[in-house]
Amino acid sequence: MICPENGNQIYSKFSAIKVKPIDWLWYPYIPYGKLTLLQGDPGEGKSTFMIYVIAAITTGKPFPDGFSVTQPQTVVYQCTEDNLEDTIKPRLISAGADCDKVIYIHDENHDLTIDDERIERTIHETGARLFILDPIQSFLTQDGDFQNAIRMRALLGKLCHTAAQYSCAIVLIGHMNKGNGGKKLYRSLGSIDIAAIARSVLMIERDDINSDIRYMYPIKSSLALEGPAIGFTFDKEIGFQWIGLVSSNDDFDDQENSSKGGKLSRAGEFLEGLLSRGDLQSSAIISLLSEKGFSERTIYTAKKILHVKSYRKANAWYWSLADRAGSDILDSKKRCLYE
C-alpha cells in the first residue's frame, strides 16, 4: 500500500524479510547488537567481573566455559565510580587485558549521558564490539527520571538503535534496589522497563556459604535458552579466579550441605585425604573431586572450611593443608564439616 501523502510504502510482508541469526559476544549471555543488563547488590563484583570479560575479548582468550570471540575486539569502558590511573588501568593489567584495545570517552568537561552523540561516534570510529556503562545510574540526563518508564524507554531506545546499527554489544551495569523477596528481575534499580528492554539480564550474587565465591547467572534470556551459572572467586591470596560452569541447580541447594554425611562433609574428607599425602595442583584436585560428583562450589567451600592454602609455583596453582602442628586443629575442622 502506498501512502498518498508522501508516496512511501507503509507496510511490507514478512516473507520479504531476510532472516539472520543472532551473533554472540559470549553465548548465551551477551549478544551483539543488543542491550544486556548486568545487575547485583553493591560490592558483589560486577565491575571486576566485566574487567575480566574485557580481558578475554581484547586478547581472544576463551571464557571459562570455553566460548571465545573469533578475534580480539575493541571495547569502550566508561566507568564513573573508579579512577582511571590508580584503579581501572591496574585492574585491566592484572586481568591480562590488551589496553590498546580498551577505549574511554573524555568526559572531564562534559559529562557523558545515555543519549550523548559521542557514544555512537566512538563506536563508529573505533569499531568497538562492546560498550559498557558502569553504572547506568551515572549516565542519566538531568531530566532522566530513573523511575519514568516513558523517559527511560526513549533514552534506551537510542542505545538499542546504536547497538543494532554497529552490531555492538552494549552492557549496562546496574545496582539492585533494597527490596527483599520476589523475582530478582523486579529488583532492578529504576523502572522495570530497563530490564524489559534489555534482551539479556544477568545477575551476580555471592554464595550463601562462602562469601569469596560469586556466581553470574541469567535471570532473563530473550534470545537463547538460559545458560548455566558461571562461578568465580575473590581470594585474598590469589585475587580473581574463574571457577567455571555451575552445571546444575543442585549447586545452589544448600540442603545437601546442611545434613550430616552430606556432600560437603564427604568432599572435605576426600580433600583432606588427598592433601595429607602432599601438596597438589588445584586443577588436578578439582578434576578428581568433580569425577566423584562434587560441584566446584562444594569443593571450594570445603577448601575454605579446612583452611587450605593456595600458592603459585612454576606457573601453576597448588593447594596445601594449613598448619598441622596440632591434632586439635584438624579435629575442630572435621567437626565443622559434620555440624
C-alpha positions as CSV (number, residue, x, y, z in Angstrom):
1,M,0.0,0.0,0.0
2,I,1.2,3.5,-0.9
3,C,0.6,6.4,1.5
4,P,-1.0,9.2,-0.6
5,E,0.7,12.0,1.5
6,N,4.3,11.1,0.7
7,G,4.2,8.1,-1.6
8,N,6.1,5.9,0.9
9,Q,5.1,2.3,1.4
10,I,3.6,1.9,4.9
11,Y,3.7,-1.9,5.3
12,S,5.5,-5.0,4.0
13,K,5.1,-8.7,4.1
14,F,7.2,-10.8,6.5
15,S,8.1,-13.0,3.6
16,A,10.3,-10.2,2.3
17,I,12.4,-10.1,5.4
18,K,15.8,-11.9,5.2
19,V,16.3,-14.0,8.4
20,K,19.7,-13.6,10.1
21,P,21.0,-15.5,13.2
22,I,21.8,-13.8,16.5
23,D,25.5,-13.1,16.8
24,W,27.1,-13.5,20.2
25,L,29.9,-11.9,22.1
26,W,29.5,-14.6,24.7
27,Y,26.8,-17.2,24.1
28,P,24.2,-17.3,25.6
29,Y,24.9,-14.4,27.9
30,I,25.9,-11.3,25.9
31,P,24.5,-10.8,22.3
32,Y,26.0,-8.4,19.8
33,G,23.7,-5.7,18.6
34,K,21.5,-5.7,21.8
35,L,21.4,-4.3,25.3
36,T,22.4,-6.5,28.2
37,L,21.9,-5.6,31.9
38,L,24.3,-6.8,34.5
39,Q,23.0,-6.3,38.0
40,G,23.7,-7.1,41.6
41,D,24.0,-5.6,45.0
42,P,26.8,-3.1,45.6
43,G,30.2,-4.8,46.3
44,E,29.3,-8.1,44.6
45,G,32.0,-7.8,41.9
46,K,30.1,-6.6,38.9
47,S,32.8,-4.2,37.7
48,T,35.6,-6.7,38.4
49,F,33.7,-9.4,36.5
50,M,33.4,-7.1,33.5
51,I,37.1,-6.3,33.6
52,Y,37.8,-10.0,33.1
53,V,35.3,-10.1,30.3
54,I,37.2,-7.2,28.7
55,A,40.4,-9.1,29.2
56,A,39.0,-12.1,27.4
57,I,37.6,-10.3,24.3
58,T,40.6,-7.9,23.9
59,T,43.0,-10.9,23.8
60,G,40.8,-13.6,22.2
61,K,41.3,-15.8,25.2
62,P,38.4,-18.2,26.0
63,F,35.8,-17.6,28.7
64,P,35.7,-20.2,31.5
65,D,33.0,-22.2,29.6
66,G,35.3,-22.4,26.5
67,F,33.4,-19.9,24.3
68,S,35.7,-17.2,22.7
69,V,35.5,-14.4,20.2
70,T,36.8,-15.2,16.7
71,Q,39.5,-12.5,17.1
72,P,40.4,-9.8,19.7
73,Q,37.9,-7.0,19.8
74,T,37.9,-3.3,20.8
75,V,36.0,-2.3,23.9
76,V,34.7,1.0,25.2
77,Y,34.6,1.0,29.0
78,Q,33.1,4.1,30.7
79,C,33.2,3.9,34.5
80,T,32.4,6.8,36.9
81,E,33.0,5.0,40.2
82,D,36.7,4.3,39.9
83,N,39.8,6.4,39.0
84,L,41.4,5.6,35.6
85,E,45.0,5.8,36.8
86,D,45.1,4.1,40.2
87,T,42.2,1.6,39.8
88,I,40.8,0.8,36.4
89,K,44.1,0.5,34.4
90,P,45.8,-1.6,37.2
91,R,42.8,-3.9,37.2
92,L,43.0,-4.2,33.4
93,I,46.7,-5.0,33.6
94,S,46.1,-7.5,36.4
95,A,43.4,-9.2,34.4
96,G,45.6,-9.5,31.3
97,A,43.7,-7.2,29.1
98,D,45.2,-5.6,26.0
99,C,44.9,-1.9,27.0
100,D,45.5,-0.8,23.4
101,K,42.0,-2.2,22.7
102,V,40.3,-0.6,25.6
103,I,38.9,2.9,24.9
104,Y,37.3,5.6,27.1
105,I,35.5,8.8,26.2
106,H,36.8,12.1,27.6
107,D,34.2,13.4,30.0
108,E,36.2,15.8,32.2
109,N,34.5,18.9,30.8
110,H,31.2,17.5,29.6
111,D,29.5,14.6,31.4
112,L,28.6,11.6,29.2
113,T,24.9,10.7,29.2
114,I,22.9,7.8,27.7
115,D,21.7,9.9,24.8
116,D,25.1,11.6,24.1
117,E,26.1,11.5,20.4
118,R,29.7,10.7,21.4
119,I,28.6,7.1,22.2
120,E,27.6,6.4,18.6
121,R,30.6,8.4,17.2
122,T,33.1,6.5,19.3
123,I,31.6,3.1,18.4
124,H,31.6,4.0,14.7
125,E,35.2,5.4,14.7
126,T,36.8,2.6,16.8
127,G,34.8,-0.3,15.5
128,A,34.2,-1.3,19.2
129,R,32.2,-4.5,19.6
130,L,31.5,-4.0,23.3
131,F,30.4,-0.8,25.0
132,I,30.0,-0.7,28.8
133,L,28.3,2.0,31.0
134,D,29.3,1.4,34.7
135,P,26.9,2.1,36.4
136,I,24.0,3.2,34.3
137,Q,22.7,5.5,37.1
138,S,25.7,7.8,36.5
139,F,24.8,8.4,32.8
140,L,21.3,9.8,33.1
141,T,20.4,13.2,31.8
142,Q,19.2,15.9,34.2
143,D,15.6,15.1,33.2
144,G,16.2,11.4,33.1
145,D,13.9,10.2,35.9
146,F,15.1,6.6,36.5
147,Q,11.5,5.7,37.5
148,N,9.9,7.2,34.5
149,A,9.1,4.4,32.1
150,I,8.3,6.6,29.1
151,R,11.5,8.6,29.5
152,M,13.7,5.5,30.1
153,R,12.3,3.8,27.0
154,A,13.1,6.9,24.9
155,L,16.7,7.0,26.3
156,L,17.4,3.3,25.9
157,G,15.7,3.2,22.5
158,K,18.5,5.3,21.1
159,L,21.1,2.9,22.7
160,C,19.3,0.0,21.2
161,H,19.4,1.6,17.7
162,T,23.1,2.3,18.1
163,A,23.8,-1.3,19.2
164,A,21.9,-2.8,16.3
165,Q,23.4,-0.4,13.7
166,Y,27.0,-1.2,14.6
167,S,26.5,-4.8,15.8
168,C,27.9,-3.7,19.1
169,A,27.1,-5.4,22.5
170,I,26.1,-2.7,25.0
171,V,26.2,-3.7,28.6
172,L,24.6,-1.6,31.3
173,I,25.8,-2.3,34.9
174,G,23.2,-1.5,37.5
175,H,22.7,-1.7,41.2
176,M,19.8,-3.5,42.8
177,N,17.2,-1.9,45.0
178,K,16.9,-2.9,48.6
179,G,13.7,-4.9,48.3
180,N,13.7,-8.4,49.7
181,G,11.9,-11.4,48.2
182,G,10.1,-11.6,44.9
183,K,11.6,-12.1,41.5
184,K,15.2,-10.6,41.1
185,L,14.1,-9.1,37.8
186,Y,11.9,-6.7,39.7
187,R,14.7,-5.6,42.0
188,S,16.5,-3.7,39.2
189,L,17.1,-0.1,40.4
190,G,14.8,2.2,38.5
191,S,12.0,1.5,36.0
192,I,11.2,-2.2,35.2
193,D,11.3,-1.0,31.6
194,I,15.1,-1.1,31.8
195,A,15.1,-4.8,32.3
196,A,12.2,-5.2,29.9
197,I,14.2,-3.5,27.0
198,A,17.4,-5.5,27.7
199,R,17.4,-8.8,25.8
200,S,19.6,-10.4,28.4
201,V,19.6,-9.7,32.1
202,L,22.5,-11.2,34.2
203,M,22.8,-11.4,37.9
204,I,25.8,-11.5,40.2
205,E,25.4,-12.9,43.6
206,R,27.5,-14.2,46.5
207,D,27.5,-17.8,47.6
208,D,25.4,-18.2,50.8
209,I,28.1,-20.3,52.5
210,N,31.4,-18.9,51.1
211,S,31.4,-15.2,50.6
212,D,34.5,-15.4,48.5
213,I,32.6,-17.2,45.8
214,R,30.2,-15.4,43.5
215,Y,28.0,-16.5,40.6
216,M,26.9,-14.8,37.4
217,Y,23.7,-16.3,36.0
218,P,20.9,-15.2,33.7
219,I,17.5,-14.1,35.1
220,K,16.2,-13.2,31.7
221,S,17.3,-14.5,28.3
222,S,15.1,-13.5,25.4
223,L,17.3,-14.8,22.6
224,A,18.5,-18.2,23.8
225,L,18.0,-20.8,26.4
226,E,19.3,-19.6,29.8
227,G,22.9,-20.6,30.3
228,P,24.3,-22.2,33.4
229,A,25.8,-20.1,36.2
230,I,29.5,-19.1,35.9
231,G,31.4,-19.2,39.2
232,F,34.4,-17.0,40.2
233,T,36.2,-16.2,43.4
234,F,37.8,-13.2,45.1
235,D,40.6,-14.8,47.1
236,K,42.7,-12.5,49.3
237,E,45.8,-14.5,48.4
238,I,45.3,-15.0,44.6
239,G,42.8,-12.4,43.7
240,F,40.2,-13.1,41.0
241,Q,39.9,-16.6,39.7
242,W,37.4,-18.3,37.4
243,I,35.7,-21.3,38.9
244,G,33.8,-22.2,35.7
245,L,30.4,-23.6,34.9
246,V,27.9,-24.4,37.6
247,S,26.0,-27.0,35.7
248,S,23.1,-27.9,37.9
249,N,20.6,-26.1,40.0
250,D,21.6,-28.6,42.7
251,D,24.7,-26.4,43.2
252,F,22.5,-23.7,44.6
253,D,20.8,-26.0,47.0
254,D,22.2,-25.7,50.5
255,Q,20.2,-28.5,51.8
256,E,22.7,-31.1,50.7
257,N,25.4,-29.3,52.7
258,S,23.4,-29.0,55.9
259,S,22.7,-32.6,56.7
260,K,25.2,-34.9,58.4
261,G,27.1,-37.0,56.0
262,G,26.1,-34.7,53.1
263,K,28.2,-33.8,50.0
264,L,30.1,-31.1,51.8
265,S,31.3,-33.5,54.5
266,R,32.4,-36.1,52.0
267,A,34.1,-33.5,49.9
268,G,36.1,-32.4,53.0
269,E,37.1,-36.0,53.7
270,F,38.3,-36.5,50.2
271,L,40.1,-33.2,50.0
272,E,41.9,-33.7,53.4
273,G,42.8,-37.2,52.3
274,L,44.4,-36.0,49.0
275,L,46.4,-33.2,50.7
276,S,47.5,-35.3,53.6
277,R,49.9,-37.0,51.2
278,G,51.4,-33.7,50.0
279,D,50.5,-30.6,48.0
280,L,48.7,-30.9,44.7
281,Q,47.8,-28.7,41.8
282,S,44.4,-27.2,42.2
283,S,43.3,-28.2,38.7
284,A,44.1,-31.9,39.5
285,I,42.2,-31.7,42.8
286,I,39.1,-30.1,41.2
287,S,39.2,-32.7,38.4
288,L,39.5,-35.6,40.8
289,L,36.7,-34.4,43.1
290,S,34.5,-33.5,40.1
291,E,34.7,-37.1,38.8
292,K,33.3,-38.1,42.2
293,G,30.3,-35.9,41.7
294,F,31.2,-32.9,43.7
295,S,30.4,-29.4,42.3
296,E,33.2,-26.8,42.3
297,R,31.1,-24.7,44.7
298,T,31.2,-27.6,47.2
299,I,34.9,-28.2,46.6
300,Y,35.8,-24.5,47.3
301,T,33.5,-24.4,50.4
302,A,35.3,-27.5,51.8
303,K,38.6,-25.8,50.9
304,K,37.7,-22.8,53.0
305,I,36.4,-24.8,56.0
306,L,39.7,-26.8,56.1
307,H,41.7,-23.6,55.7
308,V,43.5,-25.0,52.7
309,K,46.1,-22.5,51.4
310,S,46.9,-21.7,47.8
311,Y,50.3,-20.8,46.3
312,R,51.8,-20.4,42.8
313,K,54.7,-22.5,41.6
314,A,56.1,-22.9,38.1
315,N,53.0,-21.2,36.5
316,A,50.6,-23.5,38.3
317,W,48.4,-23.1,41.4
318,Y,48.9,-25.6,44.3
319,W,46.8,-26.3,47.4
320,S,48.3,-27.2,50.7
321,L,46.8,-28.0,54.1
322,A,47.2,-25.3,56.7
323,D,49.4,-25.7,59.9
324,R,49.1,-29.3,61.0
325,A,51.0,-28.8,64.2
326,G,48.2,-29.8,66.5
327,S,45.6,-32.6,66.0
328,D,43.0,-30.5,67.8
329,I,43.0,-28.1,64.9
330,L,42.2,-30.8,62.4
331,D,39.6,-32.3,64.7
332,S,37.8,-29.0,65.0
333,K,37.8,-28.6,61.2
334,K,36.3,-32.1,60.8
335,R,33.6,-31.2,63.3
336,C,32.7,-28.1,61.2
337,L,32.1,-30.3,58.2
338,Y,29.6,-32.5,60.1
339,E,27.8,-30.0,62.3
